[in-house]
Amino acid sequence: MMKTIYKYILIAILFSGCAEKLKIKEINVSDYGIVPNTKKNFTKEINELIYNLNDEPVTILFPKGRYDFYPHSLYFRPYYETNTYDLNPKRLAILIEKKKNITIDAQGSDFIYHDHIQPFTVDNSENISIKNVNIDWDQPLTAEAEVIEADSTHILVKIDKKQFPYAVHDKGITFAADDWEAEWRLSGGSWLIEFNKKHIIPAATGDFGAVNGDLDNVYYSETSPGIVLMKGNFTKLPSVGNYLIMRHSTRDHSGILLYHSKNTNLENINVYHTSGLGILSQYCENIKMEKVNMIPNPHKNRYLSGHDDGLHFMGCKGEIVINYCDSQGLMDDPINIHGTYVPVTEKLNDNTLKCRYAHDMSCGLIWAKKGDSIGFIDKKTLNPIGVGVVSKFTPLNSEKFHLEFQNKIPEILSNEYSLENLSCTPNVIITNCFVGSNRARGFLISTPGKVLVENNIFETSGSAILIAGDANYWYESGAVKDITIRNNEFRSSCNSSPYQFCEAVISIYPEIPHADPLNPYHKNIKIINNSFNPSDYPILYAKSVNGLIFKGNSITRSYDFKPWHLNKHNFLLDACKNVEISKNKIDKDVLGKNGLLKSMQKDELIQVQSELKIEMEDDHQ
């Protein structure tokens, strides 16, 4: 008995010693003069605190309150951020650079930013967590206006001058705050969007525009403080009571930049506004996001959240896990996961290629490193012709670089080919997210890693899910190899307005100039046990897929919106192989109950349920 007692005492002593070693140091920022609710600029103080940390695990605690951050010249750094305009140096508010084992816990605080600035930057760091924080601006970098009156000769709007300070002149509106100013005037197309009071983008807007007419000859005036009159000849109008989003600034800073970092965790974060991409993860490994929301501030009657994409991942690897993350009011896609194709400009010798960044918003990337596997891609078909291993990556300038390989590269390589970094391809899990009404699409997924999209709700204005890939325009890679879309709800607003690549509720649309029916680009896409509630015909558009299953889904018709799409087929399959459409529950009033096959044989549809009428493209010639 005594031996047993001594045994448990010894175990307790050992565990208490381990617990002491594992105890994480805590730092209260108030001990460093960083106190809430003062409106003082704390950019310098918080960065000095972080700079002086070693790699010992530490939690930085912010007592709950408001903290303000303004640009400070000590924290200007050049960063080439993908899908962002090359405006350098970037202005950084909180920089975590070459650090390990840091947790920032804001304990529900409001971090308020001023001017064009990047709220958080995590650069070449490891084991970093940021949690319990609200990111916002008092005076956002994009304005909003409530529509008071609208007819063919005038539009009258109400603008909150406190949130969106402005001055009116004959040709437009000048918005200004802090040290910036920007011009705005009415424009056509999808950059001028409107939301109704339920935060839904009205149907048949998008690329059709919210306002149309002679927009070059509109006369602007202020009839009383906060009331702006726009007189002209209008052929399309916003609805009275809706809110116009008046985009006047460029995408120049991310809300949070995760840059060449590993094992990053974001938790309980509300991003109420950004001046560019919401959260950009660029060449990172292993990212977890839990309850990270890109939404308008509900306490300030706002309808816009992020200026562009919400959660944007480029060139990442390892595991990306996104859970319970909501989005609403974005000016672009809530989640975008891709790599970057780069075109070959010249074969210099048997081992070396000269390449360039094809898109102006992908310049300056650290595109490869020694040991990376690189795919050689035919630009016309997007088919790979081989793989090489990098021995050296040499930037020439922000637009061009040399890439040397360990072994001899294919003789055929020329400027008709692009390259894909196969080492920078993550596995992805996206679960339990609400995708509200945003300009454009929902999830954009282009990775050959294993992907699961499960238990999400979509209310997108365009396609809910886009699986793309192209080496000719945006240069976003790559081909999917294993994706499961399961137990999701696709509500009636999905694909209710036109946007680029939005051919159906789920649009599989790689940009392939010459799709090869015998060797499709995408592989193994399973769409199972989801619910669809379309008002229109197109449910699934698929181009160049080998192994496509659409099974066990429920399709019920909605009457919320008028059908508008030129495609009058539920399923349009182009250059696909091994397709199954089976065991779906399709209500009797669903439009179409049909499919169209293009550039493929009917026997490639290996299983199809009997109530669907399948047509061949030749039938429509």
C-alpha positions as CSV (number, residue, x, y, z in Angstrom):
1,M,0.0,0.0,0.0
2,M,2.8,2.4,1.0
3,K,4.6,1.6,-2.3
4,T,1.5,2.5,-4.2
5,I,1.2,5.8,-2.4
6,Y,4.8,6.7,-3.0
7,K,4.3,5.8,-6.7
8,Y,1.4,8.2,-7.1
9,I,3.3,11.0,-5.2
10,L,6.3,10.5,-7.5
11,I,4.0,10.7,-10.6
12,A,2.4,13.9,-9.2
13,I,5.8,15.5,-8.7
14,L,6.9,14.6,-12.2
15,F,3.7,16.0,-13.8
16,S,3.9,19.2,-11.7
17,G,7.5,19.6,-12.9
18,C,6.4,19.1,-16.5
19,A,3.5,21.5,-16.1
20,E,5.9,24.1,-14.8
21,K,8.1,23.7,-17.8
22,L,5.0,23.9,-20.2
23,K,3.6,27.0,-18.6
24,I,3.4,29.7,-21.2
25,K,4.6,33.1,-20.3
26,E,2.0,35.9,-20.4
27,I,2.6,39.5,-21.3
28,N,0.0,42.2,-20.6
29,V,0.4,45.0,-23.0
30,S,-0.7,47.6,-20.4
31,D,2.6,47.0,-18.6
32,Y,4.2,48.4,-21.7
33,G,2.1,51.5,-21.9
34,I,-0.4,50.1,-24.4
35,V,-3.7,50.9,-22.8
36,P,-7.2,50.8,-24.4
37,N,-9.6,53.5,-25.2
38,T,-7.1,56.3,-25.6
39,K,-7.1,56.6,-29.4
40,K,-3.3,56.9,-29.2
41,N,-1.2,55.4,-32.0
42,F,0.3,52.1,-30.6
43,T,2.0,50.9,-33.8
44,K,5.6,51.6,-32.5
45,E,5.0,50.3,-29.0
46,I,3.5,46.9,-30.0
47,N,6.2,46.3,-32.7
48,E,9.0,47.1,-30.2
49,L,7.4,44.6,-27.8
50,I,7.2,41.8,-30.4
51,Y,10.7,42.6,-31.8
52,N,12.3,42.0,-28.4
53,L,10.8,38.6,-27.8
54,N,12.8,35.4,-28.1
55,D,11.4,32.1,-29.2
56,E,10.1,31.1,-25.7
57,P,6.3,30.4,-25.9
58,V,4.5,33.6,-25.0
59,T,0.9,35.0,-25.0
60,I,0.5,38.7,-25.5
61,L,-2.7,39.8,-23.8
62,F,-4.7,43.0,-24.7
63,P,-7.2,44.0,-22.0
64,K,-10.5,44.3,-23.8
65,G,-11.1,47.7,-25.3
66,R,-10.2,49.9,-28.3
67,Y,-6.7,50.1,-29.7
68,D,-5.7,52.5,-32.6
69,F,-3.0,51.9,-35.2
70,Y,-1.7,54.5,-37.7
71,P,1.0,54.2,-40.3
72,H,4.5,54.7,-38.8
73,S,7.5,55.2,-41.1
74,L,9.6,52.7,-39.0
75,Y,7.3,49.9,-40.2
76,F,7.2,50.4,-43.9
77,R,8.3,47.3,-45.8
78,P,8.2,46.1,-49.4
79,Y,6.0,43.1,-50.0
80,Y,4.9,41.6,-53.2
81,E,1.4,40.3,-52.4
82,T,-0.4,38.2,-55.0
83,N,-3.7,39.6,-56.4
84,T,-2.7,42.9,-55.0
85,Y,-1.5,46.0,-56.8
86,D,2.3,46.6,-56.5
87,L,2.1,49.6,-54.2
88,N,5.3,49.5,-52.1
89,P,6.4,49.9,-49.4
90,K,3.5,48.4,-47.5
91,R,2.5,50.2,-44.3
92,L,2.5,47.7,-41.5
93,A,0.6,48.0,-38.2
94,I,1.6,44.8,-36.4
95,L,4.6,42.9,-37.7
96,I,5.7,39.4,-36.6
97,E,8.9,38.7,-38.5
98,K,11.2,35.7,-38.0
99,K,9.5,34.8,-34.7
100,K,8.3,31.5,-33.1
101,N,5.7,30.5,-30.5
102,I,3.7,33.8,-30.2
103,T,0.0,34.0,-29.4
104,I,-1.7,37.4,-29.7
105,D,-5.0,37.3,-27.7
106,A,-6.9,40.6,-28.0
107,Q,-9.7,39.2,-25.7
108,G,-12.5,40.7,-27.8
109,S,-10.8,44.1,-28.4
110,D,-11.5,46.4,-31.3
111,F,-8.3,47.1,-33.3
112,I,-9.1,50.3,-35.3
113,Y,-6.9,51.2,-38.2
114,H,-6.3,54.5,-40.0
115,D,-5.3,55.3,-43.6
116,H,-4.0,52.6,-46.0
117,I,-2.3,50.1,-43.7
118,Q,-1.9,46.3,-43.2
119,P,-3.3,45.4,-39.8
120,F,-1.2,42.2,-39.3
121,T,1.8,40.8,-41.1
122,V,3.3,37.3,-40.1
123,D,6.5,37.0,-42.1
124,N,8.8,33.9,-42.0
125,S,7.5,32.9,-38.6
126,E,6.4,29.6,-37.0
127,N,3.7,28.6,-34.5
128,I,1.9,32.0,-34.5
129,S,-1.7,32.4,-33.2
130,I,-3.9,35.5,-33.5
131,K,-7.3,35.4,-31.8
132,N,-10.2,37.2,-30.3
133,V,-9.9,40.5,-32.2
134,N,-12.1,42.7,-34.3
135,I,-10.4,44.5,-37.3
136,D,-12.0,47.7,-38.5
137,W,-11.7,51.3,-39.7
138,D,-13.7,54.3,-38.3
139,Q,-13.6,55.7,-41.8
140,P,-13.5,52.9,-44.4
141,L,-11.6,53.0,-47.7
142,T,-14.8,52.3,-49.7
143,A,-18.0,54.2,-49.2
144,E,-21.6,53.3,-49.0
145,A,-24.8,55.2,-49.8
146,E,-28.5,54.6,-49.2
147,V,-30.7,55.1,-52.3
148,I,-33.4,57.7,-51.4
149,E,-34.9,58.3,-54.9
150,A,-34.2,56.8,-58.4
151,D,-35.8,57.4,-61.8
152,S,-34.6,57.8,-65.4
153,T,-33.3,61.4,-64.7
154,H,-31.9,61.3,-61.2
155,I,-30.5,59.2,-58.4
156,L,-30.6,60.7,-54.8
157,V,-28.5,59.0,-52.2
158,K,-27.8,59.5,-48.5
159,I,-24.2,59.2,-47.2
160,D,-23.0,59.0,-43.6
161,K,-20.5,61.9,-43.6
162,K,-18.9,60.8,-40.4
163,Q,-18.0,57.4,-41.7
164,F,-17.4,58.5,-45.3
165,P,-16.3,62.1,-45.4
166,Y,-16.6,63.6,-48.8
167,A,-16.9,66.7,-51.0
168,V,-19.0,66.9,-54.2
169,H,-18.0,68.5,-57.5
170,D,-19.7,68.6,-60.9
171,K,-18.1,65.4,-62.2
172,G,-18.1,63.2,-59.1
173,I,-17.4,62.8,-55.4
174,T,-14.0,63.2,-53.6
175,F,-13.8,61.0,-50.5
176,A,-11.1,61.9,-48.0
177,A,-10.0,60.9,-44.5
178,D,-6.7,60.7,-42.6
179,D,-4.0,61.3,-45.3
180,W,-5.8,59.9,-48.3
181,E,-8.3,61.1,-50.8
182,A,-9.9,59.3,-53.8
183,E,-12.3,60.2,-56.6
184,W,-15.5,58.4,-57.3
185,R,-18.2,58.5,-60.0
186,L,-20.9,56.2,-61.3
187,S,-19.6,53.2,-63.4
188,G,-21.2,50.3,-65.1
189,G,-20.5,46.6,-64.6
190,S,-20.0,44.7,-61.4
191,W,-17.7,47.1,-59.5
192,L,-20.8,49.2,-58.6
193,I,-22.9,46.8,-56.5
194,E,-26.0,47.2,-54.4
195,F,-27.3,45.3,-51.4
196,N,-30.9,45.2,-50.2
197,K,-31.6,45.6,-46.5
198,K,-31.3,41.9,-46.0
199,H,-27.7,42.2,-47.3
200,I,-28.5,40.3,-50.5
201,I,-27.2,41.5,-53.9
202,P,-30.3,41.8,-56.2
203,A,-30.6,39.3,-59.0
204,A,-29.7,40.2,-62.6
205,T,-27.1,42.8,-61.5
206,G,-23.4,41.6,-61.3
207,D,-21.8,42.1,-64.7
208,F,-25.1,43.5,-65.9
209,G,-24.5,46.5,-63.5
210,A,-26.6,48.1,-60.8
211,V,-26.7,51.4,-62.8
212,N,-26.6,51.9,-66.5
213,G,-27.1,54.8,-68.9
214,D,-25.0,57.8,-70.1
215,L,-22.7,57.6,-67.1
216,D,-20.1,59.8,-68.6
217,N,-22.4,62.8,-68.4
218,V,-23.8,62.7,-64.9
219,Y,-24.0,66.0,-62.9
220,Y,-23.3,65.7,-59.2
221,S,-24.4,68.0,-56.4
222,E,-25.0,68.1,-52.7
223,T,-28.6,69.2,-51.9
224,S,-28.1,69.2,-48.2
225,P,-25.5,67.7,-45.8
226,G,-25.2,64.0,-46.4
227,I,-27.6,64.1,-49.5
228,V,-26.1,63.8,-52.9
229,L,-28.0,64.2,-56.2
230,M,-26.8,62.6,-59.4
231,K,-28.6,63.9,-62.5
232,G,-28.4,62.2,-65.9
233,N,-30.0,59.8,-68.3
234,F,-30.3,56.4,-66.7
235,T,-31.6,53.1,-68.3
236,K,-31.1,50.9,-65.2
237,L,-31.5,52.0,-61.6
238,P,-30.9,50.7,-58.1
239,S,-33.9,50.1,-55.9
240,V,-35.0,52.7,-53.4
241,G,-33.9,51.6,-49.9
242,N,-31.0,49.6,-51.2
243,Y,-27.3,50.5,-50.5
244,L,-24.8,51.3,-53.2
245,I,-21.1,50.3,-52.6
246,M,-19.0,53.2,-53.9
247,R,-15.6,51.6,-54.5
248,H,-13.0,54.4,-54.9
249,S,-9.7,52.9,-53.6
250,T,-7.3,50.3,-54.9
251,R,-6.5,46.9,-53.5
252,D,-3.1,47.8,-51.9
253,H,-2.9,46.0,-48.5
254,S,-4.2,42.8,-47.1
255,G,-6.1,42.7,-43.8
256,I,-3.8,40.0,-42.5
257,L,-0.8,38.8,-44.5
258,L,0.6,35.3,-43.7
259,Y,3.9,35.2,-45.6
260,H,6.3,32.2,-45.9
261,S,5.2,31.0,-42.5
262,K,4.4,27.7,-40.9
263,N,1.8,26.4,-38.4
264,T,-0.4,29.5,-38.2
265,N,-3.7,29.6,-36.3
266,L,-6.4,32.3,-36.5
267,E,-9.4,32.1,-34.2
268,N,-12.4,34.2,-33.3
269,I,-11.6,37.1,-35.6
270,N,-14.0,39.5,-37.2
271,V,-12.6,41.4,-40.2
272,Y,-15.1,44.2,-40.7
273,H,-13.0,46.0,-43.3
274,T,-9.8,45.9,-45.4
275,S,-8.2,47.9,-48.2
276,G,-7.5,44.8,-50.2
277,L,-7.7,41.0,-49.7
278,G,-9.1,40.0,-46.4
279,I,-6.5,37.4,-45.2
280,L,-3.8,36.5,-47.7
281,S,-1.8,33.4,-47.0
282,Q,1.2,33.3,-49.4
283,Y,3.6,30.4,-49.6
284,C,2.6,29.1,-46.1
285,E,2.5,25.6,-44.6
286,N,-0.3,24.4,-42.3
287,I,-3.0,27.0,-41.6
288,K,-6.0,26.7,-39.4
289,M,-8.8,29.2,-39.3
290,E,-11.7,28.8,-36.9
291,K,-14.5,31.4,-36.6
292,V,-12.7,33.9,-38.8
293,N,-15.4,36.1,-40.3
294,M,-15.4,38.5,-43.2
295,I,-18.5,40.5,-42.5
296,P,-19.8,44.1,-42.4
297,N,-19.8,45.7,-38.9
298,P,-23.3,45.0,-37.6
299,H,-23.0,47.9,-35.1
300,K,-22.3,50.5,-37.8
301,N,-25.1,49.7,-40.3
302,R,-22.6,48.7,-43.0
303,Y,-23.1,46.5,-46.0
304,L,-19.5,46.1,-47.2
305,S,-16.9,44.0,-45.5
306,G,-13.7,43.3,-47.5
307,H,-12.5,45.2,-50.5
308,D,-11.7,42.0,-52.5
309,D,-11.4,38.3,-51.8
310,G,-12.0,37.1,-48.2
311,L,-9.6,34.2,-47.4
312,H,-7.0,34.0,-50.2
313,F,-4.4,31.2,-50.3
314,M,-1.6,31.2,-52.9
315,G,1.2,28.7,-53.2
316,C,0.5,27.1,-49.8
317,K,1.2,23.5,-48.8
318,G,0.5,21.2,-45.9
319,E,-3.0,21.4,-44.5
320,I,-5.5,24.2,-44.7
321,V,-8.4,23.8,-42.3
322,I,-11.3,26.4,-42.4
323,N,-14.1,25.8,-40.0
324,Y,-17.1,28.0,-39.0
325,C,-15.9,31.0,-41.0
326,D,-18.7,33.3,-42.3
327,S,-18.6,35.8,-45.1
328,Q,-20.9,38.6,-46.2
329,G,-20.6,41.8,-48.2
330,L,-17.3,41.1,-49.9
331,M,-16.3,42.7,-53.2
332,D,-15.0,39.4,-54.5
333,D,-14.8,35.7,-53.6
334,P,-15.0,34.5,-49.9
335,I,-12.4,31.7,-50.4
336,N,-9.8,31.4,-53.2
337,I,-7.2,28.7,-53.1
338,H,-4.7,28.4,-56.0
339,G,-1.1,28.3,-57.2
340,T,0.4,30.5,-59.9
341,Y,1.4,29.4,-63.3
342,V,4.3,31.2,-64.8
343,P,5.0,31.2,-68.6
344,V,8.3,30.3,-70.1
345,T,9.9,33.1,-72.1
346,E,13.1,31.3,-73.2
347,K,15.0,28.1,-72.9
348,L,18.5,29.2,-72.1
349,N,20.2,25.8,-72.1
350,D,19.5,22.1,-71.2
351,N,18.9,22.9,-67.6
352,T,17.8,26.6,-67.4
353,L,14.6,28.5,-68.3
354,K,13.9,32.2,-68.3
355,C,10.4,32.9,-67.0
356,R,8.1,35.8,-66.3
357,Y,5.2,36.6,-64.0
358,A,2.3,36.9,-66.5
359,H,-0.1,38.9,-64.4
360,D,0.7,42.3,-63.0
361,M,-0.7,41.2,-59.6
362,S,1.6,38.3,-59.3
363,C,5.0,40.1,-59.8
364,G,7.8,39.7,-57.4
365,L,6.8,36.3,-55.9
366,I,9.4,34.0,-54.5
367,W,8.0,31.4,-56.8
368,A,10.3,28.4,-56.2
369,K,13.2,27.2,-54.1
370,K,15.8,24.5,-54.3
371,G,14.2,21.0,-54.3
372,D,10.7,22.0,-55.5
373,S,9.1,19.9,-58.1
374,I,7.9,21.8,-61.2
375,G,5.4,20.7,-63.8
376,F,5.9,21.6,-67.5
377,I,2.4,22.6,-68.8
378,D,1.3,23.0,-72.4
379,K,-0.6,26.3,-72.5
380,K,-3.1,25.2,-75.1
381,T,-4.2,22.0,-73.5
382,L,-3.0,22.5,-69.9
383,N,-1.6,19.0,-70.1
384,P,1.7,18.3,-68.3
385,I,4.6,17.0,-70.4
386,G,7.0,16.3,-67.6
387,V,8.4,17.3,-64.1
388,G,11.7,18.8,-63.1
389,V,13.4,19.5,-59.7
390,V,14.7,23.0,-59.0
391,S,18.4,23.5,-58.2
392,K,18.3,27.3,-58.2
393,F,15.8,30.2,-58.4
394,T,17.3,33.5,-59.5
395,P,15.1,36.7,-59.6
396,L,16.2,39.1,-62.3
397,N,13.7,41.8,-61.3
398,S,10.1,41.9,-60.1
399,E,8.9,40.5,-63.4
400,K,11.4,37.9,-64.6
401,F,13.5,35.1,-63.2
402,H,15.8,32.2,-64.1
403,L,15.0,28.7,-63.0
404,E,17.7,26.0,-63.1
405,F,16.9,22.3,-62.8
406,Q,18.9,19.4,-61.5
407,N,18.4,17.3,-64.7
408,K,18.0,18.0,-68.4
409,I,14.6,19.5,-69.2
410,P,12.4,18.6,-72.2
411,E,13.7,19.7,-75.6
412,I,10.3,20.9,-76.6
413,L,10.0,23.6,-73.9
414,S,9.4,27.1,-75.4
415,N,7.2,30.1,-74.9
416,E,4.2,27.8,-75.6
417,Y,4.6,26.3,-72.1
418,S,4.0,27.4,-68.6
419,L,5.3,26.1,-65.3
420,E,3.5,24.9,-62.1
421,N,5.1,24.5,-58.7
422,L,3.8,21.1,-57.6
423,S,5.5,21.3,-54.2
424,C,3.2,24.2,-53.2
425,T,-0.2,22.4,-53.3
426,P,-2.2,22.0,-50.1
427,N,-4.8,19.6,-48.8
428,V,-8.0,21.5,-47.8
429,I,-10.9,21.0,-45.5
430,I,-13.7,23.7,-45.5
431,T,-16.6,22.9,-43.1
432,N,-19.5,24.6,-41.4
433,C,-19.2,28.0,-43.2
434,F,-21.9,30.4,-44.1
435,V,-21.3,32.1,-47.5
436,G,-23.6,35.0,-47.8
437,S,-24.2,37.4,-50.6
438,N,-20.9,38.7,-52.0
439,R,-19.9,40.1,-55.4
440,A,-19.0,37.2,-57.6
441,R,-18.5,33.6,-56.5
442,G,-18.2,31.5,-53.3
443,F,-15.3,29.1,-53.1
444,L,-12.6,29.0,-55.8
445,I,-10.6,25.9,-55.5
446,S,-7.6,25.0,-57.6
447,T,-5.2,22.5,-55.9
448,P,-4.3,18.9,-56.7
449,G,-4.3,18.1,-53.0
450,K,-7.2,16.3,-51.2
451,V,-10.2,18.6,-50.7
452,L,-13.3,18.3,-48.6
453,V,-16.1,20.9,-48.8
454,E,-18.8,19.9,-46.3
455,N,-21.7,21.2,-44.3
456,N,-21.6,24.8,-45.7
457,I,-24.4,27.1,-46.7
458,F,-24.2,29.2,-49.9
459,E,-26.1,32.3,-50.7
460,T,-23.7,33.6,-53.4
461,S,-24.6,36.0,-56.1
462,G,-22.6,34.1,-58.7
463,S,-21.5,30.4,-58.7
464,A,-21.3,28.9,-55.3
465,I,-18.2,26.9,-56.2
466,L,-15.8,27.5,-59.1
467,I,-13.1,24.9,-59.9
468,A,-11.0,26.6,-62.5
469,G,-7.3,26.7,-63.5
470,D,-5.8,28.6,-66.4
471,A,-2.4,29.4,-67.9
472,N,-3.6,32.1,-70.2
473,Y,-5.3,34.9,-68.2
474,W,-5.3,34.9,-64.4
475,Y,-2.6,32.2,-64.4
476,E,-4.1,30.5,-61.3
477,S,-3.1,26.9,-61.0
478,G,-3.8,23.9,-60.6
479,A,-5.8,20.9,-61.6
480,V,-7.9,19.2,-58.9
481,K,-7.2,15.5,-58.3
482,D,-9.6,14.6,-55.4
483,I,-12.4,16.8,-54.2
484,T,-15.5,15.9,-52.4
485,I,-18.4,18.4,-52.1
486,R,-20.8,16.9,-49.6
487,N,-23.8,17.8,-47.4
488,N,-23.9,21.4,-48.4
489,E,-26.9,23.7,-48.9
490,F,-27.0,25.8,-52.1
491,R,-29.8,28.3,-51.7
492,S,-31.9,30.1,-54.3
493,S,-29.7,33.2,-54.7
494,C,-26.8,31.1,-56.1
495,N,-25.9,32.2,-59.6
496,S,-28.7,34.8,-59.7
497,S,-26.4,37.3,-61.4
498,P,-23.7,37.0,-64.1
499,Y,-20.0,37.0,-63.3
500,Q,-16.9,35.7,-65.0
501,F,-16.8,31.9,-65.2
502,C,-20.2,31.5,-63.5
503,E,-21.8,28.9,-65.8
504,A,-23.9,27.1,-63.1
505,V,-24.3,26.8,-59.3
506,I,-21.2,24.6,-59.4
507,S,-19.0,25.7,-62.3
508,I,-16.0,23.6,-63.2
509,Y,-14.4,25.9,-65.8
510,P,-10.7,25.6,-66.5
511,E,-9.7,28.0,-69.3
512,I,-8.4,25.6,-71.9
513,P,-8.1,26.8,-75.4
514,H,-8.1,23.2,-76.8
515,A,-9.5,20.8,-74.3
516,D,-8.4,17.2,-74.9
517,P,-11.4,14.8,-74.4
518,L,-9.0,11.9,-74.0
519,N,-6.9,13.5,-71.3
520,P,-9.1,15.8,-69.1
521,Y,-7.6,18.5,-66.9
522,H,-9.5,17.8,-63.6
523,K,-10.0,14.4,-62.0
524,N,-12.1,12.8,-59.3
525,I,-14.8,15.3,-58.4
526,K,-17.6,14.0,-56.2
527,I,-20.8,16.1,-55.5
528,I,-22.9,14.0,-53.2
529,N,-25.8,14.4,-50.7
530,N,-26.2,18.2,-51.2
531,S,-29.4,20.3,-51.5
532,F,-29.9,22.7,-54.4
533,N,-32.8,25.2,-54.6
534,P,-32.3,26.8,-58.0
535,S,-34.6,29.4,-59.7
536,D,-32.8,28.8,-63.0
537,Y,-31.7,25.9,-65.2
538,P,-27.9,25.5,-64.7
539,I,-26.9,23.4,-61.7
540,L,-23.6,21.9,-62.8
541,Y,-21.3,23.0,-65.6
542,A,-18.2,20.8,-66.0
543,K,-15.4,21.1,-68.6
544,S,-12.5,18.6,-68.9
545,V,-13.1,16.3,-66.0
546,N,-12.3,12.6,-65.7
547,G,-14.3,10.9,-62.9
548,L,-17.2,13.2,-62.1
549,I,-20.0,11.9,-59.7
550,F,-23.2,13.9,-59.0
551,K,-25.1,11.6,-56.7
552,G,-27.7,11.5,-54.0
553,N,-28.5,15.3,-54.2
554,S,-31.8,16.9,-53.6
555,I,-33.0,19.5,-56.2
556,T,-36.1,21.6,-55.5
557,R,-37.1,24.6,-57.5
558,S,-37.2,28.1,-56.1
559,Y,-39.4,30.9,-57.4
560,D,-37.4,33.6,-55.8
561,F,-35.9,34.8,-59.1
562,K,-36.7,34.9,-62.7
563,P,-34.6,32.5,-65.0
564,W,-32.0,34.6,-66.9
565,H,-29.2,32.3,-67.9
566,L,-28.6,31.5,-71.6
567,N,-27.7,27.9,-70.7
568,K,-31.0,26.0,-70.5
569,H,-29.6,22.8,-69.2
570,N,-29.2,21.5,-65.7
571,F,-26.1,19.6,-66.6
572,L,-23.7,20.8,-69.3
573,L,-20.7,18.5,-69.7
574,D,-17.8,19.5,-72.0
575,A,-14.9,17.1,-72.9
576,C,-15.5,14.9,-69.8
577,K,-15.0,11.2,-69.1
578,N,-16.5,8.7,-66.7
579,V,-19.4,10.8,-65.5
580,E,-22.2,9.5,-63.2
581,I,-25.4,11.4,-62.5
582,S,-27.6,9.1,-60.3
583,K,-29.9,8.7,-57.4
584,N,-30.7,12.4,-57.2
585,K,-34.1,13.5,-56.0
586,I,-35.4,16.0,-58.6
587,D,-38.8,17.7,-57.9
588,K,-41.3,17.6,-60.7
589,D,-41.3,21.4,-61.2
590,V,-37.5,21.8,-61.5
591,L,-36.7,23.5,-64.8
592,G,-35.2,21.5,-67.6
593,K,-34.5,18.0,-66.2
594,N,-31.9,17.7,-68.9
595,G,-28.3,17.7,-69.8
596,L,-26.1,18.6,-72.8
597,L,-22.9,16.8,-73.8
598,K,-20.2,18.7,-75.8
599,S,-16.9,17.3,-77.3
600,M,-17.6,13.9,-75.8
601,Q,-19.3,10.6,-76.5
602,K,-22.6,9.6,-74.9
603,D,-21.0,6.5,-73.4
604,E,-18.7,8.7,-71.3
605,L,-21.9,9.3,-69.2
606,I,-21.6,5.9,-67.6
607,Q,-24.7,6.2,-65.5
608,V,-27.6,8.7,-65.6
609,Q,-31.0,8.6,-64.0
610,S,-33.9,8.0,-66.3
611,E,-35.9,11.3,-65.8
612,L,-33.1,13.4,-67.3
613,K,-33.2,14.0,-71.1
614,I,-29.6,14.0,-72.4
615,E,-28.8,15.8,-75.6
616,M,-25.7,15.9,-77.7
617,E,-24.2,19.2,-79.0
618,D,-24.9,18.0,-82.6
619,D,-28.6,18.2,-81.8
620,H,-28.3,22.0,-81.4
621,Q,-26.3,22.7,-84.5
